[in-house]
Amino acid sequence: MKQIWFKSFAILLAAFCAGLVMLPLAGQAEAYQDAPTPGGVVITVTYTDPMNVRNGPGTFYDIIGQIFPGDVFPALGISPGREWIQISYEGGIGWVYASYVAVSGGELQVVESPPTPTPLITNTVDPTLAAQFHLTPTVTRLPTFTPPPPVTEVSFGEGAPVSSSGVPTGIFIIILGVVGLIGLVFSFTSRK
């Protein structure tokens, strides 16, 4: 009887805790549904990851923020190449890549792009250093040929190597082979 009462109490306690956790989430969902949608032409982010908002239509412009899937922003215009969309972003103007958003509510007008940012540092090459790598090729239609070194001939015959004692080297090899065979025969016969 005690176990049934304890299990019932544990189930009721778990349900009460789950209800407390879900209460703030229900309020957030209501607030999200009641959020006003901007009028006119808008974009909705369709890309699955957060995407960058830039201060111009191109990846060489600075990133000024990020927007997330499902976000809706007022659209102000489109770049001449129709690849970037100008949006109203945090009280200013931003640009997003057109392939990652859906446009609804009308047609966008083409707007001029802001000037291309100039780099703070201009790349320069030291002429002395560049001259080190400037090689003038030789003028020829045929590949150059370098002859190989002369071949030295090895002769076998009269000058065969002989040990200093006057005994040919092959005799030592034969003697070692015979000693090995004797050891092999001895090991087989002593096993029985």
N, C-alpha and C positions, 0 to 999 in steps of 0.2 A: 504494500500500500504506500509506503514511504517513497519507493522508487517511482511510482506513477505520479505522485504529487510533485516530486522533484523534477521529473522530466517535463511535466506540464508547465511548471514555473519557469524552467529554462527556456522553453519554446516561447512563452509569452514575453520574457525578458529580451530575447533575441528579436522578436517582431517589433517590440517597442523601440529598441535601439536602431533598427533598420528604418523605422518611421521617422525618428529624429534626424537621421542622416539624409533622408530623401526630402524633408521639408524645405531646406534652403535651395535644393536643386530645382524643385517645382517653381519656386519664386523666380529663379533665374530664367527658367524656360519661358515663363509668362512675360517677363520683362523683355526678353529677346524677341518674342512674337509681337509685342506692342511697340517695338522700336520703329520710329518713322523712317520711311524710305525716301531718298531724295527724288525730287521731280525732274523731269527732262531726261536727257540722255545720260545713262549710267553704265558703268562697267561692273561686272561681277567676276571675281577671281575664280578661274576654273582650274588653275594649276594645283597639283596635289601637295606641293611643298611651299613654304614661305618664299615670296619672290621680292626682288629688290625694286625700290622706287628710286629713280635717278633724276638728276637735275637737268637732263637733256636726253634726246633720243639716240642713244648709243651706249655701248658698254664702256666707252672711253670717258664718259661723264661720271661724276662722283655719285656714290650711293648716299641718299638722304634718309632712307628708312626702308622698312619692310612691310608688306601686306600679306595677309594669310588667306587660305582657301575659304571661299564664301563671302569675303568682305565686299561691300558695295561702295563705290565712290562716284561722284559726279564727273562725267567726261566733258572736257573742254574742246578737244580737237584731235586731229590725227596728223602724223608727219607726212611730208610729201611722198615718201616711199610707201606709206601705209603700213609700216612695220611697228611704229611706236604710237601710243595713245597718251595725250596730255590729260592729266586728271587734277582735280582740286585735292590737295593733300596737306593736312594739318595747317590750314590757313594760308598755304602757298600753292605752288605749282610743282607737280612731279610728272615723270614719264614712266610708263610701264610697257613691257613688250606685248604687242597686240595678240600674238598667238596664244598667250596664257590667260586671256580674259574674254568674256562674252559681253558684247555691246547690245544694249536694249534701250528702247525709248526714242529712237530716231536715227538720223544720219549725222555723222560727224563732219565738220568742216576742216579743210586742210589748213594748218597753221604753220608759220615759219618756225624753224628750229632756232634755239639760242646759239650764239657763236660757239665755235669749237674751243674747248679749253686749251690754253697753251701750256706746255710743260714749264715748270719752274727752272729746270736745268736743261740747257741745250747740249746735246752730245757733240763733242768735238774729238777729232782724231789728231794725234801728234804726227806731223808730216814725216819726221825722222823715223818714228816707229813704223809708220805705214810703208816707208821706203824699204824697210828690212824684209817685208813680205812680198814686195813686187818683183817677181822674177820674169825675165825676158826669155821666152822659149827659143831654142835654136831653130833656125829655119832649115828644115829638111823634110823630104817626103818619105824617106826610108828610115827605118829604125837603125840605130847604131849597132855595130857588132863588135864585141870584145872577144878576141880569140882566147881559148882556154889555155891553161899552162901546159907545158910539154909533159907527155906521159913518160914515166920512168918504167922500164921493163924489169921484171923480176925473173931471174933465171934459176931453174932447178936442175940439179945434175951434179956436176963435179964438186961444187962447194957445199954439199949437204952438211948440216950441223952434226958434229961429233963431240962427245963429251971430252973433257980435258984429260981423262985417263985413257983415251983411245978406244973405249968401248962404245958402240952405237947406243943411242938413247932408247931405241925400241927394245933392247935386251932387258932393261930395267922394268919396262911395262909387262913383258912376258913373264918375268920372274914374279912380279907382284900378282899377276893373274893366277899363276900356278899355286902360290902360297894361299891365295884366297880359296881356290878349289879344294886344296888339302884341308883347310879349316872347315869348309862346308861338309866334306865327306866325314870328317871326324865328328862334327856336331850331330849328324844324322846317325852315325853308328853308336855314339855314346848315349843316345836317348833310349835305346832298347835294353 
